[in-house]
């Protein structure tokens, strides 16, 4: 009673507080005569109201009476106001006995928001009423809701300039008039007919459309703003979010929504809509194509003032932007050079001098371009003797803006082409800087740059055909060999990198001393000759060394269908990425040998087009260069984006048409039923497989990795690290820890491992702690343990070559249900040591300050009941000198 009918009374808190004090009373206290004394004057009304506490009509009558009386105290409401409410409620009940004579205006207010007509009628004592009566009351309860909806629709019709004439009513204006019944002329029996009339005109309008109508009707100020900027292109307004965001209140999605909403609404406002029906038809079509438009309008409307301020700020800065653009076009110098930090990319700088020296990087240049598009407006015209004459100043500025946009777009293309030349190892772009001024010079330079790129691609293709071993190395690695062969002084870092690159092809081959190689003239511009000299030196290194091949013993059950036939592409498809290593080993097991690093390309999300281009050439040129019976495999192709997959397919098809002597397998995982371009294009060559069984993989890796052991435990703190240290010590090795944790991905793993310089006296301790990308960690372990080398386009690292075996310990952090261990299938193939809790294995540290000694000293005093009388000191003269005995 207090909560439903007295919540607005000034003294309601006193009554509520009294009830709260009564929460802990027992039954005897509750039935005592004086217990309810404080509430005595409200009890009668409370008892009577209890029957109607869920009645909406009763509440509606109460609210009407309350507004008329303006009662402010609980006692007054209970004793004075509630009797009036009951009297009116009883009168309403009596009126409905002859309901067909009632007017809509007399009763609609009392039936507002009623959700269940039958329940209300039961409370009134009406039983077994006609369907017509119930349907009428149901419509009656919804009249306020429909008046609101129709008025919103009327507002939207006005927004879209639909002709409105109250003297000549259309169906919408008529419906609003009848539902409001301001003339008190509509009888209840007419309500059903009115709603049938409404349904006839609104039958196709769904809830999404009504939501859009609601948002449009509530966004009149926002729509006025859109009308004011109707002729302006705001597609680049997104560039102003960071600088003009009303203290970061505007997010990018708000500005994006503004751009989309303007595009839709301005298009709609240009349409000629003569009737409300035309508006509804258009809105329904909009909802089908953009169902979230209503939400976007709401978002923009709520941020209307902030958006206007942002737009005005940018517009006000237009003159400053114009000045910058004018200086850039007339005085600007674009500098293109090799980026010293990133190394494999081009850098762009725009400079000009006005009052001060101004300098812009590529991102800032694009911001300026966005500002140019924002201030660019259609050329204005003025009327002189009925002839249209273009305003000269506006035309000049418009031409400057157009010129600037062309310059920026050209600079972007120069950046892209220059970066490709750098990444493809063009010798002329190792040191690169070019300054350009003016649109024409930039366009001409771009043309020459594209020609140079085409020439370089042709040179590289020829060099790959002439010198097979060039296909084993990326351009970055070719440049490393170039530095080694041409340097006059020994560079230790370059020397070590070249040694690893030689090992990538054949661990038995040796990097020759620089003095014994064919000299490459520094000033030579014959790039084909330079590449061929490098290729010839590589061939000299490898040609007299037996081709490296590690025989794989026929262990376990092989998959007979996983056989790659010469001259026929083999495309392996699976539904589980964790099986990729099983499939790779199945293909090579049937071929009789373990894979070598140069036979396998495992793709990542950062794999470049150059990596698989040289790999495809390597596999297709193999038969003519002494590698005719060697299998090549590209895995994880699903990680490549569509553009790279498309290029890969075209390259394979082109090479396949040129030669039929190749052994190439592709592996693509299609998890969640996704389709991939590669599987679609080579559908006739697809073989569904899961590769070798777990048992066979265990046999293979127990044989291959006899000095590798995976260590796990049931719980954390059971001594995995200590066990590894002890095991390593028994082998007269010191552990070298390599941590894998958190968000580390494959590229970073390789980069970090490259820094991990193992000494002969060290064993490798790989400590895996909660990685976010277990699939990358698993593939890293597969490559490291199977090939001995891990590589990306930028980095290559390997286990040190040693006559004595390298001992590797892989520690897997304990997780619930061993989820981490389960996410690393490679770990399951290795020799393992699983530690379980055993008190006999508990190792007690003898160090005074070790946690176990400190805790046990405390427990010792506690057990002897001396904890309150003695101090445990560790840092004073009276500190404990001896550890507790075992």
C-alpha positions in Angstrom: 0.0 0.0 0.0 2.7 2.5 1.0 4.9 1.7 -2.0 2.0 1.7 -4.6 -0.2 4.6 -3.4 1.9 6.7 -1.0 5.3 6.9 -2.5 5.0 10.7 -3.1 3.8 11.5 0.4 6.2 13.7 2.4 6.2 11.4 5.5 6.4 8.1 3.7 9.9 7.4 5.1 8.6 7.3 8.7 6.1 4.5 7.8 8.6 2.5 5.8 11.1 2.8 8.6 8.6 1.5 11.1 8.0 -1.5 8.9 11.7 -2.2 8.6 12.1 -2.1 12.4 9.5 -4.9 12.4 11.5 -7.3 10.3 12.8 -9.4 13.2 9.7 -9.7 15.4 8.1 -13.0 16.3 4.5 -14.0 16.0 3.5 -13.2 19.6 4.8 -9.6 19.1 3.0 -9.2 15.8 -0.4 -10.1 17.2 0.0 -7.9 20.3 -2.8 -5.2 20.5 -0.4 -2.2 20.4 2.1 -3.5 17.8 0.3 -1.9 14.8 -0.6 1.3 16.7 1.6 3.5 14.4 -0.2 2.1 11.3 -3.7 2.1 12.9 -5.1 4.9 10.7 -4.0 3.3 7.5 -5.0 -0.3 8.1 -8.6 -0.1 6.8 -7.6 1.4 3.5 -4.7 -1.1 3.3 -7.0 -4.1 3.7 -9.5 -2.8 1.1 -6.7 -1.9 -1.4 -5.1 -5.3 -1.1 -7.6 -6.8 -3.5 -6.7 -4.2 -6.1 -3.0 -4.0 -5.7 -2.4 -5.4 -9.2 -5.3 -3.6 -10.9 -4.2 -1.1 -13.4 -7.7 0.6 -13.7 -7.8 1.1 -9.9 -4.3 2.6 -10.1 -5.4 4.9 -13.0 -8.4 6.2 -10.9 -6.1 6.7 -7.9 -3.7 8.8 -10.0 -6.5 11.0 -11.3 -7.8 11.6 -7.8 -4.3 12.2 -6.5 -3.7 14.9 -9.1 -7.0 16.6 -8.3 -6.4 16.5 -4.6 -2.6 16.9 -4.3 -2.5 15.0 -1.1 0.9 15.2 0.7 0.6 12.9 3.8 0.1 9.1 4.2 -2.7 9.5 6.8 -4.7 11.9 4.5 -4.3 9.5 1.5 -5.5 6.5 3.6 -8.5 8.2 5.4 -9.6 10.9 2.9 -8.4 10.2 -0.6 -8.9 6.4 -0.8 -12.6 6.4 0.0 -13.1 8.8 -3.0 -11.0 6.4 -5.1 -13.2 3.4 -4.1 -16.3 5.4 -4.8 -15.2 6.3 -8.3 -14.0 2.8 -9.0 -17.4 1.4 -8.0 -19.1 4.0 -10.2 -16.9 2.8 -13.1 -17.9 -0.8 -12.5 -21.5 0.2 -12.5 -21.2 2.2 -15.7 -19.8 -0.8 -17.6 -23.0 -2.7 -17.1 -24.4 -0.7 -19.9 -21.1 -0.1 -21.7 -22.5 0.3 -25.3 -23.9 3.7 -24.3 -20.6 5.0 -22.9 -18.3 7.5 -24.7 -14.7 6.8 -25.4 -13.6 10.0 -23.8 -15.3 9.1 -20.5 -13.5 5.8 -20.0 -10.2 5.8 -22.0 -8.2 7.4 -19.3 -9.1 4.7 -16.7 -8.1 1.9 -19.1 -4.7 3.3 -19.9 -1.8 0.8 -19.9 -4.1 -2.2 -19.0 -2.2 -5.3 -20.0 -4.8 -8.0 -19.1 -8.4 -7.0 -19.7 -9.8 -10.3 -18.4 -8.1 -10.0 -15.0 -9.5 -6.4 -14.7 -13.0 -7.6 -15.5 -12.7 -10.4 -12.9 -11.8 -7.9 -10.2 -14.8 -5.9 -11.2 -17.0 -8.9 -10.9 -17.9 -9.3 -14.5 -18.0 -12.9 -15.6 -18.4 -14.5 -19.1 -18.3 -11.3 -21.1 -18.7 -11.2 -24.9 -15.7 -11.2 -27.1 -16.9 -7.9 -28.5 -16.8 -6.3 -25.1 -13.3 -7.7 -24.2 -12.0 -6.6 -27.6 -13.3 -3.1 -27.2 -11.7 -2.7 -23.8 -8.4 -4.1 -25.1 -8.4 -1.5 -27.9 -9.5 1.2 -25.4 -6.4 0.4 -23.2 -4.1 1.0 -26.2 -5.6 4.3 -27.3 -2.9 6.5 -25.6 -0.2 4.3 -27.2 -1.6 4.6 -30.7 -2.2 8.3 -30.4 1.5 8.7 -29.6 2.5 6.5 -32.5 0.3 8.2 -35.0 1.4 11.7 -33.9 5.0 10.5 -34.4 4.1 9.3 -37.9 2.5 12.7 -38.6 5.7 14.4 -37.5 7.7 12.2 -39.8 5.4 13.0 -42.7 6.0 16.7 -42.0 9.8 16.0 -42.0 9.6 14.5 -45.5 7.4 17.4 -46.8 4.2 15.4 -47.3 1.4 17.9 -47.9 -0.8 18.2 -44.8 -4.2 19.9 -44.7 -6.4 19.6 -41.6 -9.4 20.8 -43.5 -9.0 17.9 -46.0 -8.2 15.0 -43.7 -6.3 11.9 -44.9 -6.6 8.6 -43.0 -3.8 9.6 -40.5 -5.3 12.9 -39.4 -8.8 11.3 -39.2 -7.5 8.4 -37.0 -5.7 10.9 -34.6 -8.9 12.9 -34.3 -11.1 9.9 -33.6 -8.8 8.4 -31.0 -8.4 11.7 -29.2 -12.1 12.2 -29.3 -11.8 15.9 -28.3 -15.5 16.4 -29.3 -16.6 13.6 -27.0 -18.6 12.1 -29.8 -17.1 8.6 -30.2 -19.0 5.8 -28.5 -17.3 2.6 -27.2 -19.0 0.5 -29.8 -17.2 2.5 -32.5 -13.7 1.7 -31.1 -13.4 -1.7 -32.9 -14.3 0.0 -36.3 -11.6 2.6 -35.7 -8.9 0.0 -35.0 -10.0 -2.0 -38.1 -9.6 1.2 -40.1 -6.1 1.7 -38.6 -5.1 -1.9 -39.3 -6.2 -1.6 -42.9 -3.7 1.3 -43.4 -0.9 0.0 -41.2 -1.0 -3.8 -41.7 2.5 -3.8 -43.4 4.2 -1.7 -40.8 6.4 -3.8 -38.5 8.0 -3.0 -35.1 11.4 -2.1 -36.7 9.6 0.4 -38.8 7.8 1.9 -35.8 11.1 2.1 -34.0 12.5 4.1 -36.9 9.5 6.4 -37.0 9.9 7.0 -33.2 13.6 7.9 -33.6 12.9 10.2 -36.5 10.1 12.0 -34.7 12.4 12.6 -31.7 15.3 13.8 -33.7 13.8 17.0 -35.2 16.8 19.2 -34.0 19.3 16.7 -35.4 17.4 16.6 -38.8 17.4 20.4 -38.9 21.2 20.1 -38.6 21.3 17.6 -41.5 19.3 19.9 -43.7 21.7 22.8 -43.0 24.7 20.7 -44.2 22.8 18.9 -46.9 25.1 20.2 -49.7 28.3 19.4 -47.9 30.4 16.3 -48.3 31.0 14.9 -44.8 32.4 11.5 -45.8 35.8 12.6 -44.4 34.5 14.0 -41.2 35.8 10.9 -39.4 39.3 12.4 -39.7 38.2 15.1 -37.3 37.2 12.9 -34.4 40.5 13.0 -32.5 41.0 16.8 -32.7 37.3 18.0 -32.3 35.6 15.5 -30.0 34.1 17.6 -27.2 36.5 16.1 -24.7 36.4 12.7 -26.4 32.6 12.5 -26.0 32.3 11.7 -29.7 33.5 8.3 -30.7 34.3 7.2 -34.3 31.1 5.1 -34.5 29.0 8.2 -33.8 30.6 10.1 -36.7 30.4 7.0 -38.9 26.7 6.8 -38.0 26.2 10.5 -38.9 27.7 10.0 -42.3 25.5 7.0 -43.0 22.3 8.6 -41.6 22.9 11.8 -43.7 23.4 9.6 -46.8 20.1 7.8 -46.2 17.9 10.7 -45.1 19.1 13.3 -47.6 18.4 10.7 -50.3 14.9 10.1 -48.9 14.1 13.9 -48.6 14.8 14.4 -52.3 12.0 11.9 -53.2 8.6 13.3 -54.0 6.2 11.7 -51.4 2.6 12.9 -51.7 1.0 10.7 -49.1 1.7 9.1 -45.7 1.5 5.7 -47.5 4.4 6.8 -49.7 6.4 7.6 -46.5 5.6 4.2 -45.0 6.6 2.4 -48.2 9.9 4.1 -48.3 10.7 3.5 -44.6 9.9 -0.2 -44.9 12.3 -0.5 -47.8 15.0 1.4 -45.8 14.5 -1.0 -42.8 15.1 -4.0 -45.1 18.4 -2.6 -46.3 19.6 -1.0 -43.1 17.7 -2.4 -40.1 19.9 -0.5 -37.6 19.2 2.9 -39.0 16.9 3.8 -36.1 19.7 3.1 -33.6 22.1 5.2 -35.6 19.6 8.1 -35.7 19.2 7.8 -31.9 23.0 7.8 -31.4 23.4 10.9 -33.5 20.4 12.7 -32.0 21.8 12.2 -28.5 25.1 13.6 -29.6 23.6 16.3 -31.8 25.2 19.4 -30.1 28.6 17.7 -29.9 28.4 16.8 -33.6 27.4 20.3 -34.5 30.2 21.8 -32.4 32.7 19.4 -34.1 31.4 20.3 -37.5 31.5 24.0 -36.8 35.0 23.8 -35.4 36.3 22.1 -38.5 34.4 24.5 -40.7 35.9 27.5 -38.8 39.4 26.0 -39.3 38.7 25.8 -43.0 40.7 29.0 -43.7 43.8 27.6 -41.9 43.5 24.3 -43.8 43.2 26.2 -47.1 46.4 28.1 -46.3 48.2 24.9 -45.5 47.0 23.2 -48.7 47.9 26.2 -50.8 51.5 26.2 -49.4 51.7 22.4 -49.9 50.7 22.7 -53.6 52.8 25.7 -54.4 55.8 25.3 -52.2 55.7 21.8 -50.9 58.5 19.3 -51.4 57.8 15.6 -50.9 60.7 13.5 -49.7 60.6 9.7 -50.2 63.3 7.7 -48.4 63.9 4.4 -46.8 62.5 4.2 -43.2 65.5 3.9 -40.9 63.4 2.4 -38.1 61.3 -0.2 -39.9 63.9 -0.8 -42.7 61.7 -2.5 -45.2 59.3 0.4 -45.8 59.4 3.7 -47.6 59.0 7.0 -45.6 57.1 10.1 -46.9 57.7 13.6 -45.6 56.0 16.8 -46.9 57.9 20.0 -46.2 57.3 23.7 -47.0 58.2 27.1 -45.5 55.7 29.7 -44.7 56.0 31.7 -41.4 57.9 28.6 -40.0 59.2 25.4 -41.5 56.4 22.9 -41.6 56.8 19.2 -41.8 54.2 16.4 -42.2 54.5 12.6 -42.1 52.2 10.4 -44.2 49.5 10.1 -41.6 49.4 13.9 -41.1 49.3 14.3 -44.9 46.3 12.1 -45.0 44.7 14.2 -42.2 45.2 17.3 -44.3 43.7 15.5 -47.3 40.7 14.7 -45.2 40.4 18.3 -44.2 40.6 19.3 -47.9 37.7 17.1 -48.7 35.7 18.5 -45.8 36.0 22.1 -47.0 35.6 21.2 -50.6 32.2 22.5 -51.7 30.5 22.6 -55.1 31.7 25.6 -57.2 29.5 28.6 -56.4 27.9 30.6 -59.1 26.5 34.2 -59.2 23.9 35.6 -61.6 25.0 38.4 -64.0 22.5 39.2 -66.8 21.1 35.7 -66.5 24.5 34.2 -67.4 26.1 31.8 -64.9 29.7 33.0 -64.1 31.9 30.9 -61.8 33.4 32.8 -58.8 37.1 33.1 -59.7 38.4 32.8 -56.1 36.3 29.7 -55.4 37.4 28.2 -58.7 41.1 28.8 -57.9 40.8 27.3 -54.4 38.8 24.3 -55.8 41.6 23.7 -58.4 44.3 23.9 -55.6 42.3 21.4 -53.5 41.9 19.0 -56.5 45.6 19.4 -57.2 46.5 18.6 -53.6 44.3 15.5 -53.5 46.1 14.2 -56.7 49.4 14.9 -55.0 48.5 12.9 -51.9 47.1 10.0 -53.8 50.2 9.9 -56.0 52.4 10.1 -52.9 50.6 7.1 -51.5 51.2 5.1 -54.7 54.9 6.1 -54.7 55.1 5.0 -51.0 53.5 1.6 -52.0 55.7 1.0 -55.0 58.8 2.2 -53.2 58.1 -0.1 -50.2 57.7 -3.1 -52.6 61.1 -2.3 -54.3 62.7 -2.1 -50.8 61.0 -5.3 -49.6 62.0 -7.2 -52.9 65.6 -6.4 -52.2 66.4 -4.0 -55.1 70.0 -3.1 -54.6 69.4 0.5 -55.7 67.0 1.0 -52.8 69.1 0.0 -49.9 70.0 3.7 -49.6 67.1 5.6 -51.0 66.0 9.3 -51.0 64.0 11.2 -53.6 62.7 14.8 -53.4 59.8 15.9 -55.6 57.9 19.2 -56.1 54.7 19.6 -58.1 52.0 17.3 -59.3 53.5 16.7 -62.7 56.9 15.7 -61.4 55.3 13.3 -58.9 53.2 11.6 -61.6 56.2 11.2 -63.9 58.3 9.8 -61.1 55.5 7.3 -60.2 55.5 6.1 -63.8 59.3 5.6 -63.8 59.1 3.9 -60.4 56.4 1.4 -61.7 58.6 0.7 -64.7 61.6 0.0 -62.4 59.5 -2.4 -60.3 58.4 -4.3 -63.4 62.0 -4.5 -64.6 63.2 -5.7 -61.2 60.5 -8.4 -61.1 61.7 -9.6 -64.5 65.3 -9.6 -63.3 64.4 -11.6 -60.2 62.4 -14.1 -62.2 65.3 -14.6 -64.6 67.8 -14.9 -61.7 65.6 -17.5 -60.1 65.6 -19.5 -63.3 69.3 -19.3 -63.8 70.3 -19.8 -60.1 68.1 -22.3 -58.3 69.5 -21.6 -54.8 68.3 -18.0 -54.9 64.8 -19.5 -54.5 65.8 -20.8 -51.0 66.1 -17.3 -49.6 64.0 -14.1 -49.3 65.3 -10.8 -50.7 66.3 -9.7 -47.2 68.5 -12.8 -46.9 70.0 -12.3 -50.4 71.0 -8.9 -49.2 72.7 -10.5 -46.2 74.8 -12.6 -48.5 75.5 -9.6 -50.7 76.9 -7.8 -47.6 79.0 -10.8 -46.7 80.4 -11.3 -50.2 81.2 -7.6 -50.7 82.3 -6.5 -47.2 86.0 -5.7 -46.6 85.7 -6.1 -42.9 84.2 -9.0 -40.9 80.7 -8.2 -39.5 80.1 -10.8 -36.8 76.3 -10.4 -36.8 76.2 -10.7 -40.6 78.5 -13.6 -40.5 76.3 -15.5 -37.9 73.2 -14.8 -40.0 74.7 -16.2 -43.1 75.9 -19.3 -41.3 72.3 -19.9 -40.1 71.0 -19.3 -43.7 73.5 -21.9 -45.0 72.3 -24.3 -42.4 68.7 -23.7 -43.4 69.5 -25.5 -46.7 72.1 -28.1 -45.5 73.6 -28.4 -42.0 76.7 -30.0 -43.5 77.5 -27.1 -45.8 80.0 -24.5 -44.6 80.0 -20.7 -45.2 83.2 -20.1 -47.2 85.7 -17.3 -46.1 85.0 -14.0 -47.8 88.4 -14.0 -49.5 87.6 -17.0 -51.6 84.3 -15.7 -53.2 83.8 -14.1 -56.6 84.1 -10.4 -56.2 81.0 -8.2 -56.8 81.8 -4.7 -58.0 80.1 -2.1 -55.7 79.3 0.4 -58.5 77.7 -2.2 -60.8 74.2 -1.5 -62.0 73.9 -4.8 -63.7 71.5 -6.2 -61.1 71.0 -9.5 -62.9 74.7 -10.1 -63.0 75.0 -9.3 -59.2 72.1 -11.8 -58.4 73.7 -14.4 -60.6 77.1 -14.0 -58.9 75.4 -14.5 -55.5 73.5 -17.5 -56.9 76.6 -19.0 -58.3 78.4 -18.7 -55.0 75.5 -20.4 -53.2 75.6 -23.2 -55.8 79.3 -23.6 -55.2 78.6 -23.9 -51.4 75.9 -26.6 -51.8 76.7 -28.5 -55.0 79.5 -30.8 -53.6 77.6 -31.4 -50.3 75.2 -34.4 -50.3 71.6 -33.4 -50.3 70.4 -33.4 -46.7 67.7 -36.1 -46.0 66.9 -37.7 -42.7 65.3 -41.1 -43.2 62.1 -41.6 -41.3 61.8 -45.2 -40.1 58.5 -46.8 -40.9 56.9 -46.5 -37.5 53.3 -47.1 -36.7 50.4 -47.2 -39.1 50.8 -44.9 -42.2 47.8 -43.3 -44.0 48.0 -44.9 -47.4 45.9 -42.1 -49.1 48.3 -39.4 -48.0 50.7 -40.0 -50.9 51.8 -37.1 -53.1 52.2 -38.1 -56.8 54.8 -36.5 -59.0 53.1 -34.0 -61.4 49.8 -34.0 -59.5 48.9 -31.4 -56.8 47.9 -32.8 -53.4 45.5 -30.6 -51.4 44.9 -31.9 -47.9 41.8 -30.6 -46.1 41.0 -31.1 -42.4 38.5 -29.6 -39.9 40.9 -29.2 -37.0 44.0 -27.0 -37.0 45.6 -29.0 -34.3 46.0 -31.9 -36.8 48.2 -29.9 -39.3 51.4 -31.4 -37.8 49.9 -34.9 -38.1 49.2 -34.3 -41.8 52.6 -32.9 -42.5 54.3 -35.9 -40.9 51.9 -38.3 -42.7 52.8 -36.9 -46.1 56.6 -37.0 -45.4 56.4 -40.4 -43.7 54.9 -41.8 -46.9 57.8 -40.1 -48.7 60.3 -41.8 -46.5 62.0 -38.9 -44.8 61.6 -36.2 -42.2 60.9 -32.7 -43.6 63.8 -30.3 -43.9 63.3 -26.5 -43.3 63.5 -25.7 -47.0 60.8 -28.3 -47.8 58.2 -26.7 -45.6 56.4 -23.3 -45.5 54.0 -22.9 -42.6 51.9 -19.8 -43.2 51.0 -17.2 -40.5 48.8 -14.2 -40.8 51.9 -12.1 -41.6 53.2 -14.4 -44.4 54.1 -12.3 -47.5 53.6 -12.9 -51.2 57.4 -13.1 -51.6 57.6 -16.0 -49.2 55.2 -18.3 -51.1 56.4 -17.0 -54.5 60.0 -18.2 -54.0 58.7 -21.4 -52.3 56.5 -22.2 -55.3 59.5 -21.6 -57.7 61.7 -23.8 -55.4 59.2 -26.7 -55.6 58.6 -26.4 -59.4 62.2 -25.8 -60.4 63.4 -28.7 -58.1 63.3 -31.4 -60.8 65.8 -29.6 -63.0 68.2 -28.8 -60.2 69.0 -32.1 -58.5 66.0 -32.1 -56.1 63.6 -34.1 -58.3 62.4 -36.5 -55.6 62.0 -34.1 -52.8 58.5 -33.3 -51.5 57.5 -29.7 -50.8 54.6 -28.6 -48.5 52.7 -25.4 -47.7 50.6 -25.5 -44.6 48.1 -23.3 -42.7 46.9 -21.7 -46.0 43.6 -20.8 -44.3 45.5 -18.0 -42.5 46.2 -16.1 -45.7 43.8 -13.4 -46.7 41.8 -13.7 -49.9 44.2 -11.6 -52.0 47.2 -13.8 -51.1 45.2 -17.0 -51.6 44.1 -15.7 -55.0 47.7 -14.9 -56.0 48.9 -18.3 -54.7 46.3 -20.1 -56.8 47.3 -18.2 -60.0 51.0 -18.8 -59.5 50.5 -22.6 -58.9 48.3 -22.8 -62.0 50.8 -20.9 -64.1 53.8 -23.0 -62.9 51.8 -26.2 -63.3 51.2 -25.5 -67.0 55.0 -25.1 -67.5 56.2 -28.3 -65.9 54.8 -31.6 -64.7 57.7 -32.8 -62.6 56.9 -31.5 -59.2 56.0 -32.9 -55.7 53.8 -30.3 -54.0 51.2 -30.6 -51.2 49.0 -27.9 -49.8 47.3 -28.1 -46.4 44.2 -26.0 -45.6 42.0 -26.3 -42.5 38.3 -25.4 -42.9 37.1 -25.0 -39.3 33.5 -24.2 -38.7 32.6 -25.2 -42.2 34.2 -22.1 -43.8 35.1 -22.1 -47.5 38.5 -21.1 -48.8 39.4 -19.9 -52.3 42.2 -22.5 -52.5 39.9 -25.5 -51.7 37.4 -24.2 -54.2 39.9 -23.7 -57.0 41.6 -27.0 -56.5 38.5 -29.0 -55.6 39.4 -32.0 -57.8 42.8 -32.3 -56.0 41.3 -32.1 -52.4 41.9 -35.1 -50.1 40.2 -35.0 -46.6 42.6 -36.4 -44.0 43.5 -36.3 -40.4 47.1 -37.4 -40.9 48.9 -39.8 -38.6 47.3 -41.1 -35.5 48.4 -39.9 -32.1 50.1 -43.3 -31.4 52.2 -43.1 -34.5 53.1 -39.5 -33.8 54.3 -40.5 -30.3 56.5 -43.3 -31.8 58.0 -40.8 -34.3 58.8 -38.1 -31.8 60.0 -40.5 -29.1 62.5 -41.7 -31.7 63.3 -38.2 -33.1 63.4 -36.2 -29.8 65.1 -38.6 -27.4 66.6 -35.6 -25.5 63.4 -33.6 -25.2 61.1 -34.1 -22.2 57.8 -32.4 -21.3 57.2 -31.7 -17.6 53.8 -31.2 -16.1 52.1 -31.5 -12.7 48.6 -31.8 -11.2 49.0 -28.5 -9.3 51.2 -25.5 -9.3 54.1 -25.5 -6.9 54.8 -29.2 -7.2 58.4 -28.6 -8.2 58.5 -28.7 -12.0 61.2 -26.1 -12.3 63.3 -27.8 -9.5 62.9 -31.2 -11.2 64.2 -29.7 -14.5 67.2 -28.0 -12.8 68.1 -31.3 -11.1 67.7 -33.3 -14.3 69.8 -30.8 -16.2 72.4 -30.8 -13.4 72.7 -34.6 -13.7 73.5 -34.2 -17.4 76.1 -31.6 -16.4 74.1 -28.8 -17.9 72.8 -25.4 -16.7 69.3 -24.5 -17.7 68.7 -21.6 -20.0 65.1 -20.4 -19.6 62.9 -19.4 -22.5 59.6 -18.0 -21.4 56.4 -18.2 -23.4 53.4 -16.3 -21.9 50.5 -14.0 -22.5 49.9 -12.5 -25.9 53.1 -13.7 -27.6 52.5 -14.7 -31.3 54.6 -16.8 -33.7 56.6 -13.9 -35.1 57.6 -12.7 -31.7 58.4 -16.2 -30.6 60.9 -16.5 -33.4 62.3 -13.1 -32.7 62.7 -13.9 -29.0 64.3 -17.3 -29.7 66.8 -15.6 -32.0 68.1 -13.7 -29.0 68.3 -17.0 -27.0 72.0 -17.8 -27.5 72.5 -21.3 -26.0 76.0 -22.1 -24.8 77.5 -25.6 -25.0 77.1 -26.1 -21.2 73.4 -25.1 -21.3 70.2 -27.0 -21.7 67.1 -25.3 -23.0 64.2 -24.8 -20.6 61.0 -23.7 -22.4 58.6 -22.5 -19.8 55.0 -22.2 -21.2 52.8 -20.1 -19.0 49.2 -19.3 -20.1 49.8 -18.2 -23.7 46.9 -16.4 -25.5 47.8 -18.1 -28.8 48.4 -21.8 -28.1 48.1 -22.7 -31.8 51.2 -20.5 -32.5 53.1 -22.1 -29.6 52.2 -25.6 -30.8 53.5 -24.8 -34.4 56.6 -23.2 -33.0 57.4 -26.4 -31.0 56.7 -28.5 -34.1 59.1 -26.6 -36.3 61.8 -26.3 -33.6 61.7 -30.0 -32.7 61.2 -31.4 -36.2 63.4 -29.0 -38.3 65.7 -27.6 -35.7 65.0 -24.2 -37.3 62.2 -21.6 -36.9 61.8 -18.8 -39.3 59.7 -15.9 -40.6 60.3 -13.5 -43.4 62.3 -11.2 -41.1 64.0 -13.6 -38.7 65.5 -17.1 -38.7 66.8 -18.9 -35.6 68.0 -22.4 -34.9 69.1 -24.8 -32.2 72.9 -24.7 -32.0 74.8 -27.4 -33.9 76.6 -29.6 -31.5 78.3 -33.0 -31.4 76.7 -33.7 -28.1 72.9 -33.8 -27.9 71.0 -30.6 -26.8 68.7 -31.4 -23.9 65.4 -29.6 -24.0 62.9 -29.4 -21.2 59.4 -28.1 -21.8 57.6 -27.0 -18.7 53.8 -26.7 -19.0 52.0 -24.6 -16.4 49.3 -26.4 -14.4 45.8 -25.4 -15.4 42.3 -26.7 -14.6 41.8 -30.1 -16.2 45.2 -29.6 -17.9 43.6 -27.4 -20.5 46.9 -25.8 -21.5 48.6 -29.1 -22.0 45.6 -30.3 -24.1 45.9 -27.2 -26.3 49.5 -28.2 -27.3 49.2 -31.5 -29.1 53.0 -31.5 -29.8 53.6 -31.8 -26.1 51.6 -35.0 -26.0 53.9 -36.7 -28.6 57.0 -36.2 -26.5 58.6 -38.1 -23.6 57.0 -36.8 -20.4 57.3 -36.5 -16.7 54.1 -35.8 -14.8 54.6 -34.8 -11.1 51.9 -35.7 -8.6 51.6 -34.7 -5.0 53.6 -36.9 -2.7 54.8 -35.8 0.7 58.0 -37.8 0.3 58.9 -35.6 -2.7 58.6 -32.4 -0.6 62.0 -30.6 -0.6 62.7 -28.4 2.4 64.9 -25.4 1.8 67.6 -24.9 4.4 67.7 -21.2 3.7 66.6 -19.2 6.8 64.6 -16.6 4.7 62.8 -19.2 2.5 59.0 -19.1 2.7 58.8 -22.6 4.1 61.3 -21.9 6.9 59.5 -18.7 7.9 56.1 -20.4 8.0 57.4 -23.4 9.9 59.0 -21.2 12.5 55.6 -19.5 13.1 53.8 -22.9 13.3 56.4 -24.2 15.7 55.8 -21.4 18.1 52.1 -21.8 17.7 52.2 -25.5 18.4 54.3 -24.9 21.6 51.8 -22.1 22.6 54.6 -19.5 22.6 53.4 -17.4 19.7 52.2 -14.6 22.0 55.4 -14.5 24.1 58.3 -14.9 21.6 59.2 -12.9 18.5 60.3 -14.4 15.2 63.2 -12.1 14.1 65.1 -12.4 10.8 66.9 -9.0 10.5 68.2 -8.0 13.9 71.1 -9.1 16.1 68.7 -11.6 17.7 67.7 -13.1 14.4 67.3 -16.8 13.9 70.6 -18.3 13.1 69.8 -22.0 12.3 67.0 -23.5 10.2 64.5 -25.9 11.8 65.7 -29.5 11.7 64.2 -31.9 9.2 
